[in-house]
Amino acid sequence: MRLKHLETGLYSASESGQAFDFGAQPGNVVVPVEAVTALFGLALGGFWFATMVLFSLLSLAGTALWIWMLVEVLTRETDADNNRLVWLLVVLLASWVGALVYLLARRPARIRNLGK
């Protein structure tokens, strides 16, 4: 929609003259399309930035957990019944999910049984 020069002296901010108008009568509000898209872009950009930061922090936490559990398996797990090899494969192949399973399932049992 093209806006013409209104009697009140309002113009749209674009060269093409596109704007949202609600009746285009003197006294009515005329909002340039660029203002609406700029505000929407800022809101959407802020959302994407926050999402990116959140997932970056979760990725770092998952990687730290994975490395911690690899060190735990290699240094503290016993060789009896191939426990070390089995848990090493679980943690290596299942990434942070395997590390979480080891942390919640095996580590407390190992500490309870072996004291380390």
N, CA, C and O atoms as CSV, one atom per row, in Angstrom:
chain,resi,resn,atom,element,x,y,z
A,1,MET,N,N,0.853,-1.161,0.000
A,1,MET,CA,C,0.000,0.000,0.000
A,1,MET,C,C,0.899,1.224,0.000
A,1,MET,O,O,1.855,1.298,0.772
A,2,ARG,N,N,0.598,2.171,-0.854
A,2,ARG,CA,C,1.371,3.413,-0.914
A,2,ARG,C,C,0.643,4.488,-0.138
A,2,ARG,O,O,-0.575,4.638,-0.239
A,3,LEU,N,N,1.407,5.230,0.637
A,3,LEU,CA,C,0.831,6.338,1.388
A,3,LEU,C,C,1.099,7.628,0.658
A,3,LEU,O,O,2.198,7.851,0.151
A,4,LYS,N,N,0.146,8.432,0.608
A,4,LYS,CA,C,0.340,9.759,0.030
A,4,LYS,C,C,0.608,10.737,1.160
A,4,LYS,O,O,0.415,10.435,2.338
A,5,HIS,N,N,1.048,11.889,0.770
A,5,HIS,CA,C,1.282,12.934,1.752
A,5,HIS,C,C,-0.050,13.281,2.409
A,5,HIS,O,O,-1.017,13.630,1.731
A,6,LEU,N,N,-0.089,13.180,3.736
A,6,LEU,CA,C,-1.315,13.467,4.460
A,6,LEU,C,C,-1.390,14.945,4.790
A,6,LEU,O,O,-0.385,15.654,4.773
A,7,GLU,N,N,-2.565,15.383,5.084
A,7,GLU,CA,C,-2.766,16.792,5.411
A,7,GLU,C,C,-2.031,17.202,6.683
A,7,GLU,O,O,-1.714,18.374,6.881
A,8,THR,N,N,-1.766,16.219,7.541
A,8,THR,CA,C,-1.079,16.532,8.794
A,8,THR,C,C,0.423,16.644,8.607
A,8,THR,O,O,1.135,17.023,9.536
A,9,GLY,N,N,0.917,16.316,7.412
A,9,GLY,CA,C,2.340,16.405,7.153
A,9,GLY,C,C,3.083,15.114,7.429
A,9,GLY,O,O,4.314,15.108,7.441
A,10,LEU,N,N,2.370,14.022,7.651
A,10,LEU,CA,C,3.017,12.741,7.922
A,10,LEU,C,C,3.452,12.084,6.626
A,10,LEU,O,O,2.736,12.102,5.625
A,11,TYR,N,N,4.633,11.508,6.666
A,11,TYR,CA,C,5.152,10.709,5.563
A,11,TYR,C,C,5.625,9.386,6.140
A,11,TYR,O,O,5.881,9.285,7.339
A,12,SER,N,N,5.739,8.387,5.306
A,12,SER,CA,C,6.380,7.169,5.773
A,12,SER,C,C,7.889,7.352,5.656
A,12,SER,O,O,8.356,8.240,4.944
A,13,ALA,N,N,8.657,6.507,6.360
A,13,ALA,CA,C,10.114,6.651,6.371
A,13,ALA,C,C,10.765,6.010,5.158
A,13,ALA,O,O,11.970,6.168,4.962
A,14,SER,N,N,10.009,5.295,4.341
A,14,SER,CA,C,10.607,4.605,3.200
A,14,SER,C,C,10.446,5.412,1.935
A,14,SER,O,O,9.570,6.268,1.817
A,15,GLU,N,N,11.326,5.112,0.988
A,15,GLU,CA,C,11.216,5.763,-0.311
A,15,GLU,C,C,9.997,5.248,-1.067
A,15,GLU,O,O,9.383,5.974,-1.849
A,16,SER,N,N,9.654,3.976,-0.820
A,16,SER,CA,C,8.526,3.391,-1.535
A,16,SER,C,C,7.194,3.857,-0.966
A,16,SER,O,O,6.158,3.727,-1.618
A,17,GLY,N,N,7.218,4.396,0.240
A,17,GLY,CA,C,5.993,4.897,0.837
A,17,GLY,C,C,5.150,3.829,1.489
A,17,GLY,O,O,3.993,4.091,1.818
A,18,GLN,N,N,5.689,2.609,1.697
A,18,GLN,CA,C,4.903,1.562,2.316
A,18,GLN,C,C,4.766,1.827,3.807
A,18,GLN,O,O,5.738,2.158,4.486
A,19,ALA,N,N,3.565,1.679,4.296
A,19,ALA,CA,C,3.323,1.845,5.726
A,19,ALA,C,C,2.029,1.154,6.068
A,19,ALA,O,O,1.197,0.888,5.201
A,20,PHE,N,N,1.868,0.867,7.348
A,20,PHE,CA,C,0.575,0.406,7.828
A,20,PHE,C,C,-0.229,1.654,8.112
A,20,PHE,O,O,0.215,2.522,8.863
A,21,ASP,N,N,-1.373,1.754,7.537
A,21,ASP,CA,C,-2.204,2.892,7.923
A,21,ASP,C,C,-3.563,2.386,8.353
A,21,ASP,O,O,-4.071,1.395,7.829
A,22,PHE,N,N,-4.127,3.063,9.288
A,22,PHE,CA,C,-5.421,2.690,9.821
A,22,PHE,C,C,-6.407,3.787,9.476
A,22,PHE,O,O,-6.813,4.576,10.329
A,23,GLY,N,N,-6.775,3.819,8.230
A,23,GLY,CA,C,-7.707,4.820,7.768
A,23,GLY,C,C,-7.024,6.014,7.133
A,23,GLY,O,O,-7.660,6.737,6.367
A,24,ALA,N,N,-5.769,6.248,7.419
A,24,ALA,CA,C,-4.993,7.354,6.861
A,24,ALA,C,C,-5.743,8.677,6.930
A,24,ALA,O,O,-5.739,9.457,5.977
A,25,GLN,N,N,-6.370,8.912,8.037
A,25,GLN,CA,C,-7.077,10.169,8.257
A,25,GLN,C,C,-6.244,11.026,9.204
A,25,GLN,O,O,-5.488,10.491,10.014
A,26,PRO,N,N,-6.369,12.320,9.115
A,26,PRO,CA,C,-5.645,13.170,10.062
A,26,PRO,C,C,-6.016,12.775,11.500
A,26,PRO,O,O,-7.192,12.610,11.825
A,27,GLY,N,N,-5.010,12.630,12.337
A,27,GLY,CA,C,-5.223,12.232,13.715
A,27,GLY,C,C,-5.059,10.748,13.949
A,27,GLY,O,O,-4.888,10.324,15.092
A,28,ASN,N,N,-5.105,9.938,12.892
A,28,ASN,CA,C,-4.876,8.504,13.030
A,28,ASN,C,C,-3.378,8.212,13.075
A,28,ASN,O,O,-2.561,9.021,12.634
A,29,VAL,N,N,-3.040,7.066,13.605
A,29,VAL,CA,C,-1.638,6.680,13.717
A,29,VAL,C,C,-1.177,6.038,12.420
A,29,VAL,O,O,-1.858,5.168,11.878
A,30,VAL,N,N,-0.040,6.458,11.929
A,30,VAL,CA,C,0.584,5.859,10.753
A,30,VAL,C,C,1.942,5.340,11.186
A,30,VAL,O,O,2.789,6.111,11.637
A,31,VAL,N,N,2.159,4.018,11.050
A,31,VAL,CA,C,3.400,3.400,11.482
A,31,VAL,C,C,4.158,2.928,10.252
A,31,VAL,O,O,3.645,2.095,9.505
A,32,PRO,N,N,5.363,3.435,10.019
A,32,PRO,CA,C,6.126,2.976,8.855
A,32,PRO,C,C,6.463,1.491,8.960
A,32,PRO,O,O,6.724,0.985,10.052
A,33,VAL,N,N,6.456,0.804,7.840
A,33,VAL,CA,C,6.748,-0.622,7.794
A,33,VAL,C,C,8.145,-0.885,8.345
A,33,VAL,O,O,8.356,-1.879,9.040
A,34,GLU,N,N,9.088,-0.022,8.050
A,34,GLU,CA,C,10.455,-0.220,8.508
A,34,GLU,C,C,10.548,-0.213,10.030
A,34,GLU,O,O,11.353,-0.950,10.600
A,35,ALA,N,N,9.744,0.599,10.690
A,35,ALA,CA,C,9.769,0.644,12.156
A,35,ALA,C,C,9.258,-0.672,12.734
A,35,ALA,O,O,9.821,-1.189,13.699
A,36,VAL,N,N,8.210,-1.204,12.155
A,36,VAL,CA,C,7.652,-2.466,12.641
A,36,VAL,C,C,8.641,-3.602,12.411
A,36,VAL,O,O,8.884,-4.408,13.310
A,37,THR,N,N,9.215,-3.670,11.207
A,37,THR,CA,C,10.161,-4.752,10.933
A,37,THR,C,C,11.434,-4.599,11.751
A,37,THR,O,O,12.040,-5.603,12.128
A,38,ALA,N,N,11.856,-3.378,12.034
A,38,ALA,CA,C,13.048,-3.175,12.861
A,38,ALA,C,C,12.800,-3.657,14.285
A,38,ALA,O,O,13.652,-4.324,14.872
A,39,LEU,N,N,11.646,-3.328,14.841
A,39,LEU,CA,C,11.333,-3.784,16.196
A,39,LEU,C,C,11.200,-5.301,16.251
A,39,LEU,O,O,11.666,-5.940,17.194
A,40,PHE,N,N,10.566,-5.866,15.244
A,40,PHE,CA,C,10.436,-7.322,15.183
A,40,PHE,C,C,11.810,-7.971,15.054
A,40,PHE,O,O,12.082,-8.985,15.697
A,41,GLY,N,N,12.672,-7.393,14.230
A,41,GLY,CA,C,14.028,-7.913,14.057
A,41,GLY,C,C,14.826,-7.851,15.339
A,41,GLY,O,O,15.565,-8.784,15.652
A,42,LEU,N,N,14.690,-6.769,16.091
A,42,LEU,CA,C,15.394,-6.657,17.366
A,42,LEU,C,C,14.911,-7.714,18.356
A,42,LEU,O,O,15.716,-8.341,19.045
A,43,ALA,N,N,13.609,-7.905,18.421
A,43,ALA,CA,C,13.059,-8.903,19.335
A,43,ALA,C,C,13.494,-10.307,18.925
A,43,ALA,O,O,13.891,-11.112,19.767
A,44,LEU,N,N,13.418,-10.591,17.642
A,44,LEU,CA,C,13.812,-11.908,17.151
A,44,LEU,C,C,15.311,-12.112,17.304
A,44,LEU,O,O,15.749,-13.207,17.655
A,45,GLY,N,N,16.097,-11.086,17.050
A,45,GLY,CA,C,17.547,-11.178,17.213
A,45,GLY,C,C,17.927,-11.429,18.658
A,45,GLY,O,O,18.834,-12.215,18.933
A,46,GLY,N,N,17.247,-10.771,19.587
A,46,GLY,CA,C,17.511,-10.995,21.006
A,46,GLY,C,C,17.175,-12.411,21.419
A,46,GLY,O,O,17.893,-13.020,22.212
A,47,PHE,N,N,16.090,-12.933,20.888
A,47,PHE,CA,C,15.695,-14.314,21.181
A,47,PHE,C,C,16.750,-15.287,20.676
A,47,PHE,O,O,17.156,-16.198,21.398
A,48,TRP,N,N,17.196,-15.096,19.433
A,48,TRP,CA,C,18.186,-16.007,18.864
A,48,TRP,C,C,19.515,-15.901,19.598
A,48,TRP,O,O,20.194,-16.910,19.788
A,49,PHE,N,N,19.894,-14.713,20.010
A,49,PHE,CA,C,21.141,-14.544,20.756
A,49,PHE,C,C,21.067,-15.273,22.097
A,49,PHE,O,O,22.004,-15.974,22.479
A,50,ALA,N,N,19.953,-15.108,22.805
A,50,ALA,CA,C,19.783,-15.781,24.098
A,50,ALA,C,C,19.782,-17.295,23.919
A,50,ALA,O,O,20.361,-18.016,24.732
A,51,THR,N,N,19.145,-17.776,22.874
A,51,THR,CA,C,19.115,-19.212,22.590
A,51,THR,C,C,20.513,-19.728,22.280
A,51,THR,O,O,20.905,-20.801,22.739
A,52,MET,N,N,21.260,-18.955,21.499
A,52,MET,CA,C,22.623,-19.348,21.147
A,52,MET,C,C,23.510,-19.420,22.398
A,52,MET,O,O,24.298,-20.354,22.550
A,53,VAL,N,N,23.379,-18.446,23.279
A,53,VAL,CA,C,24.162,-18.444,24.519
A,53,VAL,C,C,23.779,-19.636,25.388
A,53,VAL,O,O,24.653,-20.305,25.940
A,54,LEU,N,N,22.485,-19.907,25.513
A,54,LEU,CA,C,22.024,-21.036,26.321
A,54,LEU,C,C,22.581,-22.360,25.807
A,54,LEU,O,O,23.107,-23.160,26.581
A,55,PHE,N,N,22.463,-22.589,24.498
A,55,PHE,CA,C,22.954,-23.849,23.943
A,55,PHE,C,C,24.475,-23.941,23.990
A,55,PHE,O,O,25.016,-25.039,24.115
A,56,SER,N,N,25.169,-22.823,23.894
A,56,SER,CA,C,26.624,-22.836,24.034
A,56,SER,C,C,27.023,-23.249,25.448
A,56,SER,O,O,27.938,-24.053,25.631
A,57,LEU,N,N,26.336,-22.699,26.440
A,57,LEU,CA,C,26.626,-23.072,27.826
A,57,LEU,C,C,26.296,-24.537,28.100
A,57,LEU,O,O,27.043,-25.226,28.794
A,58,LEU,N,N,25.180,-25.007,27.555
A,58,LEU,CA,C,24.827,-26.426,27.721
A,58,LEU,C,C,25.845,-27.332,27.038
A,58,LEU,O,O,26.173,-28.396,27.562
A,59,SER,N,N,26.342,-26.928,25.889
A,59,SER,CA,C,27.358,-27.716,25.187
A,59,SER,C,C,28.653,-27.765,25.985
A,59,SER,O,O,29.280,-28.819,26.095
A,60,LEU,N,N,29.050,-26.630,26.537
A,60,LEU,CA,C,30.261,-26.611,27.368
A,60,LEU,C,C,30.097,-27.480,28.609
A,60,LEU,O,O,31.018,-28.201,28.992
A,61,ALA,N,N,28.937,-27.412,29.230
A,61,ALA,CA,C,28.684,-28.234,30.419
A,61,ALA,C,C,28.689,-29.722,30.058
A,61,ALA,O,O,29.244,-30.533,30.800
A,62,GLY,N,N,28.085,-30.084,28.942
A,62,GLY,CA,C,28.077,-31.483,28.498
A,62,GLY,C,C,29.472,-31.990,28.182
A,62,GLY,O,O,29.812,-33.129,28.504
A,63,THR,N,N,30.283,-31.145,27.551
A,63,THR,CA,C,31.656,-31.529,27.235
A,63,THR,C,C,32.482,-31.688,28.513
A,63,THR,O,O,33.264,-32.632,28.636
A,64,ALA,N,N,32.310,-30.773,29.455
A,64,ALA,CA,C,33.034,-30.874,30.732
A,64,ALA,C,C,32.627,-32.147,31.479
A,64,ALA,O,O,33.479,-32.839,32.035
A,65,LEU,N,N,31.332,-32.455,31.492
A,65,LEU,CA,C,30.857,-33.679,32.138
A,65,LEU,C,C,31.451,-34.907,31.469
A,65,LEU,O,O,31.878,-35.845,32.142
A,66,TRP,N,N,31.476,-34.899,30.143
A,66,TRP,CA,C,32.004,-36.026,29.373
A,66,TRP,C,C,33.483,-36.262,29.701
A,66,TRP,O,O,33.893,-37.397,29.941
A,67,ILE,N,N,34.281,-35.192,29.709
A,67,ILE,CA,C,35.706,-35.319,30.015
A,67,ILE,C,C,35.910,-35.786,31.457
A,67,ILE,O,O,36.763,-36.635,31.719
A,68,TRP,N,N,35.137,-35.238,32.386
A,68,TRP,CA,C,35.234,-35.627,33.790
A,68,TRP,C,C,34.947,-37.117,33.967
A,68,TRP,O,O,35.661,-37.803,34.698
A,69,MET,N,N,33.906,-37.618,33.301
A,69,MET,CA,C,33.549,-39.026,33.449
A,69,MET,C,C,34.563,-39.927,32.748
A,69,MET,O,O,34.809,-41.042,33.208
A,70,LEU,N,N,35.159,-39.465,31.638
A,70,LEU,CA,C,36.227,-40.246,31.013
A,70,LEU,C,C,37.402,-40.415,31.975
A,70,LEU,O,O,37.951,-41.508,32.113
A,71,VAL,N,N,37.777,-39.332,32.630
A,71,VAL,CA,C,38.874,-39.391,33.603
A,71,VAL,C,C,38.494,-40.302,34.768
A,71,VAL,O,O,39.319,-41.089,35.232
A,72,GLU,N,N,37.263,-40.200,35.240
A,72,GLU,CA,C,36.788,-41.067,36.338
A,72,GLU,C,C,36.873,-42.540,35.944
A,72,GLU,O,O,37.360,-43.366,36.717
A,73,VAL,N,N,36.401,-42.866,34.746
A,73,VAL,CA,C,36.412,-44.269,34.300
A,73,VAL,C,C,37.852,-44.766,34.186
A,73,VAL,O,O,38.162,-45.867,34.640
A,74,LEU,N,N,38.717,-43.980,33.596
A,74,LEU,CA,C,40.096,-44.427,33.362
A,74,LEU,C,C,40.917,-44.518,34.642
A,74,LEU,O,O,41.799,-45.371,34.741
A,75,THR,N,N,40.654,-43.672,35.613
A,75,THR,CA,C,41.500,-43.653,36.800
A,75,THR,C,C,40.910,-44.404,37.997
A,75,THR,O,O,41.668,-44.886,38.838
A,76,ARG,N,N,39.611,-44.516,38.098
A,76,ARG,CA,C,39.025,-45.061,39.321
A,76,ARG,C,C,38.243,-46.359,39.132
A,76,ARG,O,O,37.957,-47.045,40.112
A,77,GLU,N,N,37.899,-46.705,37.917
A,77,GLU,CA,C,37.135,-47.939,37.676
A,77,GLU,C,C,38.070,-49.131,37.747
A,77,GLU,O,O,39.216,-49.049,37.305
A,78,THR,N,N,37.593,-50.239,38.300
A,78,THR,CA,C,38.418,-51.442,38.422
A,78,THR,C,C,38.425,-52.215,37.110
A,78,THR,O,O,37.552,-52.041,36.260
A,79,ASP,N,N,39.438,-53.080,36.967
A,79,ASP,CA,C,39.541,-53.925,35.773
A,79,ASP,C,C,38.746,-55.220,35.911
A,79,ASP,O,O,38.665,-55.997,34.960
A,80,ALA,N,N,38.165,-55.460,37.069
A,80,ALA,CA,C,37.420,-56.695,37.294
A,80,ALA,C,C,36.231,-56.781,36.351
A,80,ALA,O,O,35.463,-55.831,36.204
A,81,ASP,N,N,36.094,-57.938,35.714
A,81,ASP,CA,C,34.980,-58.214,34.783
A,81,ASP,C,C,34.899,-57.197,33.650
A,81,ASP,O,O,33.811,-56.913,33.149
A,82,ASN,N,N,36.009,-56.662,33.252
A,82,ASN,CA,C,36.074,-55.676,32.159
A,82,ASN,C,C,35.203,-54.448,32.411
A,82,ASN,O,O,34.725,-53.835,31.457
A,83,ASN,N,N,34.989,-54.081,33.649
A,83,ASN,CA,C,34.178,-52.902,33.970
A,83,ASN,C,C,34.738,-51.634,33.332
A,83,ASN,O,O,34.001,-50.817,32.780
A,84,ARG,N,N,36.057,-51.490,33.422
A,84,ARG,CA,C,36.668,-50.280,32.872
A,84,ARG,C,C,36.427,-50.183,31.370
A,84,ARG,O,O,36.066,-49.121,30.865
A,85,LEU,N,N,36.626,-51.281,30.659
A,85,LEU,CA,C,36.446,-51.271,29.204
A,85,LEU,C,C,34.988,-51.008,28.827
A,85,LEU,O,O,34.706,-50.212,27.931
A,86,VAL,N,N,34.080,-51.672,29.506
A,86,VAL,CA,C,32.651,-51.499,29.188
A,86,VAL,C,C,32.214,-50.054,29.433
A,86,VAL,O,O,31.574,-49.443,28.577
A,87,TRP,N,N,32.556,-49.515,30.592
A,87,TRP,CA,C,32.139,-48.150,30.889
A,87,TRP,C,C,32.869,-47.126,30.029
A,87,TRP,O,O,32.311,-46.080,29.699
A,88,LEU,N,N,34.114,-47.422,29.666
A,88,LEU,CA,C,34.833,-46.528,28.759
A,88,LEU,C,C,34.129,-46.467,27.409
A,88,LEU,O,O,33.975,-45.389,26.835
A,89,LEU,N,N,33.701,-47.625,26.901
A,89,LEU,CA,C,32.975,-47.645,25.627
A,89,LEU,C,C,31.632,-46.927,25.734
A,89,LEU,O,O,31.236,-46.204,24.819
A,90,VAL,N,N,30.935,-47.125,26.846
A,90,VAL,CA,C,29.646,-46.450,27.040
A,90,VAL,C,C,29.832,-44.940,27.032
A,90,VAL,O,O,29.101,-44.220,26.352
A,91,VAL,N,N,30.811,-44.464,27.791
A,91,VAL,CA,C,31.026,-43.012,27.885
A,91,VAL,C,C,31.549,-42.458,26.562
A,91,VAL,O,O,31.126,-41.385,26.133
A,92,LEU,N,N,32.462,-43.175,25.914
A,92,LEU,CA,C,33.005,-42.680,24.642
A,92,LEU,C,C,31.959,-42.644,23.533
A,92,LEU,O,O,31.848,-41.652,22.813
A,93,LEU,N,N,31.199,-43.714,23.397
A,93,LEU,CA,C,30.283,-43.830,22.266
A,93,LEU,C,C,28.962,-43.091,22.460
A,93,LEU,O,O,28.338,-42.668,21.487
A,94,ALA,N,N,28.537,-42.935,23.704
A,94,ALA,CA,C,27.254,-42.269,23.950
A,94,ALA,C,C,27.432,-40.806,24.352
A,94,ALA,O,O,26.458,-40.137,24.700
A,95,SER,N,N,28.651,-40.313,24.308
A,95,SER,CA,C,28.952,-38.898,24.581
A,95,SER,C,C,28.424,-38.471,25.948
A,95,SER,O,O,28.606,-39.185,26.935
A,96,TRP,N,N,27.773,-37.313,26.009
A,96,TRP,CA,C,27.332,-36.777,27.301
A,96,TRP,C,C,26.204,-37.613,27.905
A,96,TRP,O,O,26.032,-37.623,29.123
A,97,VAL,N,N,25.444,-38.305,27.079
A,97,VAL,CA,C,24.382,-39.173,27.606
A,97,VAL,C,C,25.013,-40.352,28.355
A,97,VAL,O,O,24.564,-40.712,29.443
A,98,GLY,N,N,26.042,-40.942,27.773
A,98,GLY,CA,C,26.756,-42.020,28.444
A,98,GLY,C,C,27.433,-41.546,29.718
A,98,GLY,O,O,27.467,-42.261,30.720
A,99,ALA,N,N,27.976,-40.329,29.670
A,99,ALA,CA,C,28.600,-39.757,30.872
A,99,ALA,C,C,27.564,-39.544,31.964
A,99,ALA,O,O,27.843,-39.782,33.139
A,100,LEU,N,N,26.380,-39.102,31.589
A,100,LEU,CA,C,25.310,-38.892,32.562
A,100,LEU,C,C,24.839,-40.221,33.146
A,100,LEU,O,O,24.572,-40.310,34.344
A,101,VAL,N,N,24.736,-41.247,32.313
A,101,VAL,CA,C,24.352,-42.578,32.798
A,101,VAL,C,C,25.404,-43.088,33.780
A,101,VAL,O,O,25.059,-43.627,34.832
A,102,TYR,N,N,26.684,-42.923,33.443
A,102,TYR,CA,C,27.744,-43.353,34.354
A,102,TYR,C,C,27.680,-42.579,35.667
A,102,TYR,O,O,27.807,-43.164,36.742
A,103,LEU,N,N,27.483,-41.274,35.579
A,103,LEU,CA,C,27.431,-40.436,36.779
A,103,LEU,C,C,26.286,-40.844,37.699
A,103,LEU,O,O,26.460,-40.888,38.917
A,104,LEU,N,N,25.129,-41.139,37.139
A,104,LEU,CA,C,23.945,-41.436,37.950
A,104,LEU,C,C,23.817,-42.902,38.336
A,104,LEU,O,O,23.274,-43.217,39.395
A,105,ALA,N,N,24.312,-43.807,37.486
A,105,ALA,CA,C,24.102,-45.228,37.740
A,105,ALA,C,C,25.324,-45.917,38.341
A,105,ALA,O,O,25.213,-46.590,39.366
A,106,ARG,N,N,26.458,-45.759,37.730
A,106,ARG,CA,C,27.623,-46.545,38.147
A,106,ARG,C,C,28.454,-45.868,39.232
A,106,ARG,O,O,28.905,-46.540,40.160
A,107,ARG,N,N,28.664,-44.578,39.141
A,107,ARG,CA,C,29.568,-43.890,40.067
A,107,ARG,C,C,29.143,-44.047,41.529
A,107,ARG,O,O,29.990,-44.362,42.364
A,108,PRO,N,N,27.863,-43.841,41.874
A,108,PRO,CA,C,27.474,-44.046,43.285
A,108,PRO,C,C,27.686,-45.483,43.750
A,108,PRO,O,O,28.091,-45.708,44.890
A,109,ALA,N,N,27.420,-46.450,42.888
A,109,ALA,CA,C,27.620,-47.854,43.259
A,109,ALA,C,C,29.100,-48.156,43.451
A,109,ALA,O,O,29.477,-48.879,44.373
A,110,ARG,N,N,29.935,-47.605,42.584
A,110,ARG,CA,C,31.377,-47.816,42.710
A,110,ARG,C,C,31.906,-47.201,43.993
A,110,ARG,O,O,32.720,-47.817,44.682
A,111,ILE,N,N,31.464,-46.015,44.323
A,111,ILE,CA,C,31.903,-45.346,45.551
A,111,ILE,C,C,31.429,-46.125,46.773
A,111,ILE,O,O,32.164,-46.269,47.750
A,112,ARG,N,N,30.211,-46.621,46.714
A,112,ARG,CA,C,29.655,-47.394,47.832
A,112,ARG,C,C,30.419,-48.701,48.025
A,112,ARG,O,O,30.701,-49.096,49.156
A,113,ASN,N,N,30.756,-49.373,46.919
A,113,ASN,CA,C,31.424,-50.681,46.999
A,113,ASN,C,C,32.927,-50.567,47.221
A,113,ASN,O,O,33.497,-51.303,48.026
A,114,LEU,N,N,33.555,-49.660,46.521
A,114,LEU,CA,C,35.021,-49.585,46.570
A,114,LEU,C,C,35.542,-48.436,47.424
A,114,LEU,O,O,36.714,-48.425,47.802
A,115,GLY,N,N,34.709,-47.500,47.719
A,115,GLY,CA,C,35.140,-46.369,48.515
A,115,GLY,C,C,35.982,-45.364,47.765
A,115,GLY,O,O,36.633,-44.527,48.391
A,116,LYS,N,N,35.993,-45.418,46.455
A,116,LYS,CA,C,36.737,-44.421,45.675
A,116,LYS,C,C,36.001,-44.052,44.419
A,116,LYS,O,O,36.480,-43.226,43.642
